[in-house]
Amino acid sequence: MTVYNQALALAFVLLLGLLGGRIVEKFKVPMVVGFLLTGIVLSPSLTNLIPASMIEELEILRVLGLGMIAMIIGGELEIAKLKGLLPSILDITLLQVFGTFAAVFSAMHFIMGLPLPESLLLGAISTASAPASPVAVVREYRAQGVFTRTLLGVVGFLDAVAIMFFAIVSAFAGASLRGIALVPAFFLEPLWKIFGSIMLGAGAGLVLLMALRYIKRKNQVLVLLLGMVFLISASSHQVGLSPLLANMIAGVTVANLYPRPEIFQRFEDIELPVFLAFFLLAGASLRLDILAANWLVVTVYVLVRGFGKVGGTFLGARLAGAQESVQKYLGFAMFSKAGVTIGLIMVVQDQFPEIASTIVAVELAAVAVCSVIGPLGERFAVLSSGEAWSR
């Protein structure tokens, strides 16, 4: 692809994406849904105006988007703000993970009749969420308050817990599939991914703190933050760590040690075009043919996953004594599914090639569905909580 073809692709992404966002906004739907639907229309599955090769060449925009979103989440996790909410966040996260796993595993194994290893892995992957969509909806509706802080806290912790939970379940699935005993080595790689990402993110956060002592001007701070997002993302990928978790931990480090934690508001100057490109390209990557071929299993999967997310979140919030709006509505903001799910699919393809085809087909189709319904659930939750600004 020539540089002018790339320029044309970016023109499609930005202009048609903005048009799609504005159209759905007229129907009181979050703009992120318009970005996703525009991507689906332009995708290889439909018009092919953005072919697969073009999506791959613009992957750098998705790297930037995911890194920014992760750092923004980290920047919201100030201990001073979350001090009274941490028990609720932890209870909600753990109960949501266990509730979602139990619902999906039971449905896949006992209702759909899938083998035990496949059901275990689908149940484990179903626990992962997608922080990008909740963050975009919160920013669009300028939501603030206890509900919003709890939401961002849960999505911040959720994927780290989901990765660790997947490591445990996948070890059992591998033992069941191959008839071998569990060994500690099964857990080493996921543990390295978690704790290595935390160490890399904390180190990068300290470097960012030192740089912020000398860089104060608004536009230069933005350049610094963008450079760190790219550096953390690339470094994490090179050594097999999680760019999402590492960027989030860097944000947590700065938010809790820098005297002006609102520093991440600098992203506001560029976040709309970056978020637009991120979600439109995510929509363009969805495979509608896979969704059509697996519609029955995917329908059951999405329904029971939603039940597990809402039920587990409600139980966790009730046990923690969270405020009523958190108990009633937070679960509806947990439907989105992308980022970490794709990473876990790749692990399944590498470690379980003999059963990967079914799991990959179901998960990719579920990503397509949840990418659209997720922002709608988040909008409902944020508006119902009463913390969104009127529009």
Secondary structure, 3 states (H helix, E strand, C coil): CCHHHHHHHHHHHHHHHHHHHHHHHCCCCCHHHHHHHHHHHHCCCCCCCCCHHHHHHCHHHHHHHHHHHHHHHHHHCCHHHHCCCHHHHHHHHHHHHHHHHHHHHHHHHHHCCCCHHHHHHHHHHHCCCCCHHHHHHHHHCCCCCHHHHHHHHHHHHHHHHHHHHHHHHHHHHHHHHHCCCCCHHHHHHHHHHHHHHHHHHHHHHHHHHHHHCCCCCHHHHHHHHHHHHHHHHHHHHHCCCCHHHHHHHHHHHHHHHCCCHHHHHHHHHCHHHHHHHHHHHHHHCCCHHHHHHCHHHHHHHHHHHHHHHHHHHHHHHHHHCCCHHHHHHHHHHCCCCCHHHHHHHHHHHHHCCCCHHHHHHHHHHHHHHHHHHHHHHHHHHHHHHCCCCCC
